[in-house]
Amino acid sequence: MAAEALVFIGIGLFILLIMACAVSSMVLWIWMIIDCAQRKFKEDNEKVVWILLLVFLGVIGAIVYYFVVKRKK
């Protein structure tokens, strides 16, 4: 009986961890889209390309944008 309770607790914690990762990823993605929309680029085409990459690549695009553009400045 106690082993079953531990399994349920473990599953619950795993689900909470997955949900926290999903929410964090979504927040990062939205934050990078907002940053890109507000940032002044040398050319307007560069902004359009980054926004399209962020929208279509999702979290992967947000991570790339963070390290290529946001962290550089």
Backbone as XML, in Angstrom:
<?xml version="1.0"?>
<chain id="A" units="angstrom">
  <residue number="1" name="MET">
    <atom name="N" x="0.824" y="-1.189" z="0.000"/>
    <atom name="CA" x="0.000" y="0.000" z="0.000"/>
    <atom name="C" x="0.873" y="1.259" z="0.000"/>
  </residue>
  <residue number="2" name="ALA">
    <atom name="N" x="1.915" y="1.293" z="0.802"/>
    <atom name="CA" x="2.786" y="2.469" z="0.874"/>
    <atom name="C" x="3.549" y="2.661" z="-0.432"/>
  </residue>
  <residue number="3" name="ALA">
    <atom name="N" x="3.904" y="1.559" z="-1.085"/>
    <atom name="CA" x="4.629" y="1.648" z="-2.350"/>
    <atom name="C" x="3.741" y="2.282" z="-3.423"/>
  </residue>
  <residue number="4" name="GLU">
    <atom name="N" x="2.459" y="1.944" z="-3.404"/>
    <atom name="CA" x="1.540" y="2.535" z="-4.376"/>
    <atom name="C" x="1.403" y="4.038" z="-4.163"/>
  </residue>
  <residue number="5" name="ALA">
    <atom name="N" x="1.390" y="4.446" z="-2.904"/>
    <atom name="CA" x="1.290" y="5.872" z="-2.596"/>
    <atom name="C" x="2.520" y="6.616" z="-3.109"/>
  </residue>
  <residue number="6" name="LEU">
    <atom name="N" x="3.694" y="6.020" z="-2.956"/>
    <atom name="CA" x="4.915" y="6.638" z="-3.461"/>
    <atom name="C" x="4.907" y="6.755" z="-4.979"/>
  </residue>
  <residue number="7" name="VAL">
    <atom name="N" x="4.357" y="5.761" z="-5.642"/>
    <atom name="CA" x="4.261" y="5.802" z="-7.100"/>
    <atom name="C" x="3.361" y="6.954" z="-7.527"/>
  </residue>
  <residue number="8" name="PHE">
    <atom name="N" x="2.223" y="7.101" z="-6.877"/>
    <atom name="CA" x="1.309" y="8.187" z="-7.215"/>
    <atom name="C" x="1.930" y="9.552" z="-6.943"/>
  </residue>
  <residue number="9" name="ILE">
    <atom name="N" x="2.680" y="9.674" z="-5.854"/>
    <atom name="CA" x="3.365" y="10.936" z="-5.553"/>
    <atom name="C" x="4.411" y="11.229" z="-6.621"/>
  </residue>
  <residue number="10" name="GLY">
    <atom name="N" x="5.148" y="10.202" z="-7.015"/>
    <atom name="CA" x="6.161" y="10.368" z="-8.058"/>
    <atom name="C" x="5.556" y="10.789" z="-9.383"/>
  </residue>
  <residue number="11" name="ILE">
    <atom name="N" x="4.450" y="10.165" z="-9.751"/>
    <atom name="CA" x="3.770" y="10.528" z="-10.995"/>
    <atom name="C" x="3.256" y="11.957" z="-10.918"/>
  </residue>
  <residue number="12" name="GLY">
    <atom name="N" x="2.714" y="12.330" z="-9.774"/>
    <atom name="CA" x="2.218" y="13.697" z="-9.603"/>
    <atom name="C" x="3.324" y="14.730" z="-9.712"/>
  </residue>
  <residue number="13" name="LEU">
    <atom name="N" x="4.461" y="14.441" z="-9.101"/>
    <atom name="CA" x="5.594" y="15.360" z="-9.199"/>
    <atom name="C" x="6.120" y="15.454" z="-10.627"/>
  </residue>
  <residue number="14" name="PHE">
    <atom name="N" x="6.128" y="14.325" z="-11.327"/>
    <atom name="CA" x="6.566" y="14.323" z="-12.723"/>
    <atom name="C" x="5.638" y="15.176" z="-13.584"/>
  </residue>
  <residue number="15" name="ILE">
    <atom name="N" x="4.355" y="15.060" z="-13.366"/>
    <atom name="CA" x="3.383" y="15.858" z="-14.123"/>
    <atom name="C" x="3.556" y="17.342" z="-13.810"/>
  </residue>
  <residue number="16" name="LEU">
    <atom name="N" x="3.782" y="17.678" z="-12.546"/>
    <atom name="CA" x="4.030" y="19.078" z="-12.180"/>
    <atom name="C" x="5.303" y="19.612" z="-12.837"/>
  </residue>
  <residue number="17" name="LEU">
    <atom name="N" x="6.330" y="18.799" z="-12.908"/>
    <atom name="CA" x="7.575" y="19.198" z="-13.557"/>
    <atom name="C" x="7.360" y="19.451" z="-15.047"/>
  </residue>
  <residue number="18" name="ILE">
    <atom name="N" x="6.628" y="18.580" z="-15.700"/>
    <atom name="CA" x="6.323" y="18.753" z="-17.128"/>
    <atom name="C" x="5.514" y="20.023" z="-17.350"/>
  </residue>
  <residue number="19" name="MET">
    <atom name="N" x="4.538" y="20.277" z="-16.493"/>
    <atom name="CA" x="3.721" y="21.484" z="-16.631"/>
    <atom name="C" x="4.550" y="22.743" z="-16.400"/>
  </residue>
  <residue number="20" name="ALA">
    <atom name="N" x="5.466" y="22.718" z="-15.435"/>
    <atom name="CA" x="6.327" y="23.870" z="-15.172"/>
    <atom name="C" x="7.245" y="24.141" z="-16.365"/>
  </residue>
  <residue number="21" name="CYS">
    <atom name="N" x="7.766" y="23.098" z="-16.976"/>
    <atom name="CA" x="8.607" y="23.266" z="-18.169"/>
    <atom name="C" x="7.799" y="23.839" z="-19.334"/>
  </residue>
  <residue number="22" name="ALA">
    <atom name="N" x="6.579" y="23.380" z="-19.498"/>
    <atom name="CA" x="5.736" y="23.874" z="-20.582"/>
    <atom name="C" x="5.403" y="25.354" z="-20.396"/>
  </residue>
  <residue number="23" name="VAL">
    <atom name="N" x="5.056" y="25.738" z="-19.185"/>
    <atom name="CA" x="4.729" y="27.143" z="-18.905"/>
    <atom name="C" x="5.963" y="28.022" z="-19.077"/>
  </residue>
  <residue number="24" name="SER">
    <atom name="N" x="7.110" y="27.557" z="-18.598"/>
    <atom name="CA" x="8.349" y="28.325" z="-18.738"/>
    <atom name="C" x="8.721" y="28.510" z="-20.211"/>
  </residue>
  <residue number="25" name="SER">
    <atom name="N" x="8.547" y="27.478" z="-20.986"/>
    <atom name="CA" x="8.846" y="27.558" z="-22.418"/>
    <atom name="C" x="7.937" y="28.562" z="-23.112"/>
  </residue>
  <residue number="26" name="MET">
    <atom name="N" x="6.666" y="28.552" z="-22.763"/>
    <atom name="CA" x="5.708" y="29.479" z="-23.362"/>
    <atom name="C" x="6.029" y="30.916" z="-22.977"/>
  </residue>
  <residue number="27" name="VAL">
    <atom name="N" x="6.396" y="31.134" z="-21.721"/>
    <atom name="CA" x="6.756" y="32.479" z="-21.262"/>
    <atom name="C" x="7.991" y="32.975" z="-22.010"/>
  </residue>
  <residue number="28" name="LEU">
    <atom name="N" x="9.010" y="32.119" z="-22.154"/>
    <atom name="CA" x="10.217" y="32.496" z="-22.898"/>
    <atom name="C" x="9.873" y="32.855" z="-24.334"/>
  </residue>
  <residue number="29" name="TRP">
    <atom name="N" x="9.038" y="32.053" z="-24.979"/>
    <atom name="CA" x="8.655" y="32.276" z="-26.365"/>
    <atom name="C" x="7.941" y="33.621" z="-26.536"/>
  </residue>
  <residue number="30" name="ILE">
    <atom name="N" x="6.978" y="33.903" z="-25.675"/>
    <atom name="CA" x="6.237" y="35.169" z="-25.761"/>
    <atom name="C" x="7.155" y="36.353" z="-25.456"/>
  </residue>
  <residue number="31" name="TRP">
    <atom name="N" x="8.039" y="36.197" z="-24.472"/>
    <atom name="CA" x="8.984" y="37.255" z="-24.112"/>
    <atom name="C" x="9.903" y="37.584" z="-25.283"/>
  </residue>
  <residue number="32" name="MET">
    <atom name="N" x="10.372" y="36.576" z="-26.013"/>
    <atom name="CA" x="11.265" y="36.818" z="-27.143"/>
    <atom name="C" x="10.521" y="37.447" z="-28.323"/>
  </residue>
  <residue number="33" name="ILE">
    <atom name="N" x="9.266" y="37.087" z="-28.520"/>
    <atom name="CA" x="8.474" y="37.724" z="-29.584"/>
    <atom name="C" x="8.274" y="39.200" z="-29.264"/>
  </residue>
  <residue number="34" name="ILE">
    <atom name="N" x="7.939" y="39.509" z="-28.024"/>
    <atom name="CA" x="7.751" y="40.910" z="-27.618"/>
    <atom name="C" x="9.056" y="41.681" z="-27.746"/>
  </residue>
  <residue number="35" name="ASP">
    <atom name="N" x="10.166" y="41.093" z="-27.317"/>
    <atom name="CA" x="11.465" y="41.746" z="-27.431"/>
    <atom name="C" x="11.805" y="42.022" z="-28.894"/>
  </residue>
  <residue number="36" name="CYS">
    <atom name="N" x="11.562" y="41.063" z="-29.737"/>
    <atom name="CA" x="11.860" y="41.231" z="-31.165"/>
    <atom name="C" x="10.999" y="42.325" z="-31.781"/>
  </residue>
  <residue number="37" name="ALA">
    <atom name="N" x="9.730" y="42.379" z="-31.413"/>
    <atom name="CA" x="8.831" y="43.389" z="-31.975"/>
    <atom name="C" x="9.225" y="44.799" z="-31.540"/>
  </residue>
  <residue number="38" name="GLN">
    <atom name="N" x="9.779" y="44.929" z="-30.346"/>
    <atom name="CA" x="10.150" y="46.248" z="-29.828"/>
    <atom name="C" x="11.573" y="46.660" z="-30.199"/>
  </residue>
  <residue number="39" name="ARG">
    <atom name="N" x="12.416" y="45.709" z="-30.530"/>
    <atom name="CA" x="13.823" y="45.994" z="-30.803"/>
    <atom name="C" x="13.993" y="46.701" z="-32.151"/>
  </residue>
  <residue number="40" name="LYS">
    <atom name="N" x="14.940" y="47.627" z="-32.192"/>
    <atom name="CA" x="15.269" y="48.314" z="-33.439"/>
    <atom name="C" x="16.422" y="47.578" z="-34.105"/>
  </residue>
  <residue number="41" name="PHE">
    <atom name="N" x="16.154" y="47.057" z="-35.287"/>
    <atom name="CA" x="17.168" y="46.367" z="-36.076"/>
    <atom name="C" x="17.713" y="47.325" z="-37.123"/>
  </residue>
  <residue number="42" name="LYS">
    <atom name="N" x="18.853" y="46.970" z="-37.700"/>
    <atom name="CA" x="19.440" y="47.817" z="-38.742"/>
    <atom name="C" x="18.532" y="47.883" z="-39.963"/>
  </residue>
  <residue number="43" name="GLU">
    <atom name="N" x="17.894" y="46.756" z="-40.286"/>
    <atom name="CA" x="16.964" y="46.706" z="-41.417"/>
    <atom name="C" x="15.630" y="46.140" z="-40.946"/>
  </residue>
  <residue number="44" name="ASP">
    <atom name="N" x="14.545" y="46.629" z="-41.549"/>
    <atom name="CA" x="13.213" y="46.126" z="-41.185"/>
    <atom name="C" x="13.046" y="44.662" z="-41.577"/>
  </residue>
  <residue number="45" name="ASN">
    <atom name="N" x="13.720" y="44.246" z="-42.656"/>
    <atom name="CA" x="13.613" y="42.851" z="-43.081"/>
    <atom name="C" x="14.118" y="41.898" z="-42.009"/>
  </residue>
  <residue number="46" name="GLU">
    <atom name="N" x="15.124" y="42.320" z="-41.283"/>
    <atom name="CA" x="15.690" y="41.478" z="-40.233"/>
    <atom name="C" x="14.658" y="41.217" z="-39.133"/>
  </residue>
  <residue number="47" name="LYS">
    <atom name="N" x="13.894" y="42.239" z="-38.785"/>
    <atom name="CA" x="12.845" y="42.078" z="-37.770"/>
    <atom name="C" x="11.776" y="41.100" z="-38.251"/>
  </residue>
  <residue number="48" name="VAL">
    <atom name="N" x="11.367" y="41.236" z="-39.511"/>
    <atom name="CA" x="10.337" y="40.347" z="-40.061"/>
    <atom name="C" x="10.824" y="38.903" z="-40.065"/>
  </residue>
  <residue number="49" name="VAL">
    <atom name="N" x="12.069" y="38.693" z="-40.467"/>
    <atom name="CA" x="12.624" y="37.341" z="-40.509"/>
    <atom name="C" x="12.669" y="36.740" z="-39.113"/>
  </residue>
  <residue number="50" name="TRP">
    <atom name="N" x="13.119" y="37.501" z="-38.121"/>
    <atom name="CA" x="13.188" y="36.980" z="-36.757"/>
    <atom name="C" x="11.799" y="36.662" z="-36.211"/>
  </residue>
  <residue number="51" name="ILE">
    <atom name="N" x="10.834" y="37.533" z="-36.476"/>
    <atom name="CA" x="9.478" y="37.264" z="-35.979"/>
    <atom name="C" x="8.908" y="36.001" z="-36.624"/>
  </residue>
  <residue number="52" name="LEU">
    <atom name="N" x="9.137" y="35.840" z="-37.928"/>
    <atom name="CA" x="8.664" y="34.623" z="-38.598"/>
    <atom name="C" x="9.345" y="33.382" z="-38.029"/>
  </residue>
  <residue number="53" name="LEU">
    <atom name="N" x="10.646" y="33.470" z="-37.785"/>
    <atom name="CA" x="11.352" y="32.334" z="-37.193"/>
    <atom name="C" x="10.820" y="32.016" z="-35.796"/>
  </residue>
  <residue number="54" name="LEU">
    <atom name="N" x="10.561" y="33.049" z="-35.015"/>
    <atom name="CA" x="10.028" y="32.831" z="-33.667"/>
    <atom name="C" x="8.644" y="32.187" z="-33.711"/>
  </residue>
  <residue number="55" name="VAL">
    <atom name="N" x="7.814" y="32.640" z="-34.631"/>
    <atom name="CA" x="6.451" y="32.101" z="-34.711"/>
    <atom name="C" x="6.465" y="30.650" z="-35.197"/>
  </residue>
  <residue number="56" name="PHE">
    <atom name="N" x="7.261" y="30.370" z="-36.234"/>
    <atom name="CA" x="7.210" y="29.030" z="-36.825"/>
    <atom name="C" x="8.076" y="28.005" z="-36.092"/>
  </residue>
  <residue number="57" name="LEU">
    <atom name="N" x="9.147" y="28.433" z="-35.444"/>
    <atom name="CA" x="10.010" y="27.480" z="-34.738"/>
    <atom name="C" x="9.680" y="27.362" z="-33.252"/>
  </residue>
  <residue number="58" name="GLY">
    <atom name="N" x="8.866" y="28.267" z="-32.749"/>
    <atom name="CA" x="8.425" y="28.176" z="-31.363"/>
    <atom name="C" x="9.556" y="28.354" z="-30.368"/>
  </residue>
  <residue number="59" name="VAL">
    <atom name="N" x="9.642" y="27.436" z="-29.431"/>
    <atom name="CA" x="10.605" y="27.539" z="-28.343"/>
    <atom name="C" x="12.038" y="27.434" z="-28.861"/>
  </residue>
  <residue number="60" name="ILE">
    <atom name="N" x="12.260" y="26.593" z="-29.859"/>
    <atom name="CA" x="13.607" y="26.474" z="-30.448"/>
    <atom name="C" x="14.032" y="27.820" z="-31.024"/>
  </residue>
  <residue number="61" name="GLY">
    <atom name="N" x="13.136" y="28.484" z="-31.738"/>
    <atom name="CA" x="13.431" y="29.808" z="-32.284"/>
    <atom name="C" x="13.686" y="30.829" z="-31.186"/>
  </residue>
  <residue number="62" name="ALA">
    <atom name="N" x="12.955" y="30.719" z="-30.082"/>
    <atom name="CA" x="13.144" y="31.648" z="-28.963"/>
    <atom name="C" x="14.516" y="31.469" z="-28.326"/>
  </residue>
  <residue number="63" name="ILE">
    <atom name="N" x="14.948" y="30.231" z="-28.197"/>
    <atom name="CA" x="16.270" y="29.968" z="-27.628"/>
    <atom name="C" x="17.363" y="30.493" z="-28.554"/>
  </residue>
  <residue number="64" name="VAL">
    <atom name="N" x="17.213" y="30.251" z="-29.846"/>
    <atom name="CA" x="18.197" y="30.754" z="-30.819"/>
    <atom name="C" x="18.216" y="32.276" z="-30.799"/>
  </residue>
  <residue number="65" name="TYR">
    <atom name="N" x="17.054" y="32.907" z="-30.803"/>
    <atom name="CA" x="16.968" y="34.368" z="-30.766"/>
    <atom name="C" x="17.643" y="34.915" z="-29.507"/>
  </residue>
  <residue number="66" name="TYR">
    <atom name="N" x="17.399" y="34.271" z="-28.375"/>
    <atom name="CA" x="17.990" y="34.727" z="-27.115"/>
    <atom name="C" x="19.511" y="34.754" z="-27.203"/>
  </residue>
  <residue number="67" name="PHE">
    <atom name="N" x="20.107" y="33.688" z="-27.705"/>
    <atom name="CA" x="21.570" y="33.624" z="-27.735"/>
    <atom name="C" x="22.189" y="34.425" z="-28.881"/>
  </residue>
  <residue number="68" name="VAL">
    <atom name="N" x="21.475" y="34.594" z="-29.986"/>
    <atom name="CA" x="22.040" y="35.307" z="-31.132"/>
    <atom name="C" x="21.818" y="36.813" z="-31.023"/>
  </residue>
  <residue number="69" name="VAL">
    <atom name="N" x="20.651" y="37.249" z="-30.592"/>
    <atom name="CA" x="20.317" y="38.682" z="-30.608"/>
    <atom name="C" x="20.281" y="39.265" z="-29.202"/>
  </residue>
  <residue number="70" name="LYS">
    <atom name="N" x="19.454" y="38.730" z="-28.344"/>
    <atom name="CA" x="19.196" y="39.341" z="-27.027"/>
    <atom name="C" x="20.444" y="39.342" z="-26.150"/>
  </residue>
  <residue number="71" name="ARG">
    <atom name="N" x="21.135" y="38.253" z="-26.070"/>
    <atom name="CA" x="22.284" y="38.160" z="-25.175"/>
    <atom name="C" x="23.474" y="38.956" z="-25.697"/>
  </residue>
  <residue number="72" name="LYS">
    <atom name="N" x="23.524" y="39.175" z="-26.992"/>
    <atom name="CA" x="24.629" y="39.916" z="-27.600"/>
    <atom name="C" x="24.588" y="41.378" z="-27.199"/>
  </residue>
  <residue number="73" name="LYS">
    <atom name="N" x="23.415" y="41.927" z="-26.980"/>
    <atom name="CA" x="23.290" y="43.375" z="-26.698"/>
    <atom name="C" x="23.411" y="43.620" z="-25.243"/>
  </residue>
</chain>
